[in-house]
């Protein structure tokens, strides 16, 4: 990974952990995530208008990836909202962020990109994931499988499936766009793609919300009481997302990007402990240390 990619991903991790903290404090619903996404989408719409003349030239396969990543994002937000209503930030966030790297790594091998992933990076990823599993534990000698199969944990795993899905779709779509528009900067392509993805994910999430009875009441409640938080969260969601899209252009393999984004895990765990007053069990701090070492291995691999 290049220094630019690392800096972008560090910034993204801080922003991502921040908007998740804000979302957890709201005890969020899917409608709150929809409101935040809608605000973020509207803020990004000028990017689409600026690049309006380029839209007809977007390859058909990219529109397919956009549709798929929108559905994956909707799954991610809906599942994450449910998980945060049922479990701590320091449990949900690590689970939702650690599982995608396993999926992406497996897919990278299946796509024949195993030569791009060094043994050092694999070792770093193993440490990262191992650290994540320490976080929910109260004592080192105690293991409760219920910690990982409770509703909050299962929804976090479902959110992880959505996260892995949109990461893979984004990587494929951006590869096509960068090879198609060689004269455009990586930043401009990433901004345009991010703005289009914002619309597809917002539309997909709106379809999901509208299919659930009683969501109109939740929408009115969130709109009346949560506009300010939704505004900040909408900015955070898409700022973190676009920083990652830009970083993808400076990384050899998407597995490195997904792995390094796990920096948000120790940040979120610390925010949960310091701000939300969540538990301070020793395994949490050991998990953070393991993840830090893993990050160094991934970044230098």
CORTANOR-V837061 format. One line per field, one symbol per residue. ss: DSSP state (H for helix, E for strand, L for the rest). burial: + if it has 9 or more other C-alpha atoms within 8 Angstrom, else -. A space follows every 10 residues. Layout:
ss = ???
burial = ???
//
This chain:
ss = LLHHHHHHHH HHHHHHHHHH HHHHHLLLLH HHHHHHHHHH HHHHHHHHHH LHHHHHHLLH HHHHHHHHHH HHHHHHHHHH HHHHLLLLHH HHHHHHHHHH HHHHHHHHHH LLLHHHLLHH HHHHHHHHHH HHHHHLLLLL LLLLLHHHHL HHHHHHHHHH HHHHHHHHHH HHHHHHHHHH LLLLLHHHHH HHHHHHHHHH HHHHHHHHHH LLLLHHHHHH HHHHHLHHHH HHHHHHHHHH HHHHHHHHLL LLLHHHHHHH LLHHHHHHHH HHHHLLLLLL LHHHHHHHHH HHHHHHHHHH L
burial = +---++-+++ ++++++++++ ++++--++++ ++++++++++ +--++-++-- +------+-- -++-++++++ ++++++++++ +++++-++++ ++++++++++ +-+++--++- --+---+--+ ++++++++++ +++++++-+- --------+- -+++++++++ ++++++++++ ++++-+++-- -----+--++ ++++++++++ ++++++-+++ ----+--++- +++--++--+ ++++++++++ ++++++++-+ +-++++++++ ++++++++++ +++----+-- +-++++++++ +++++++++- -
//
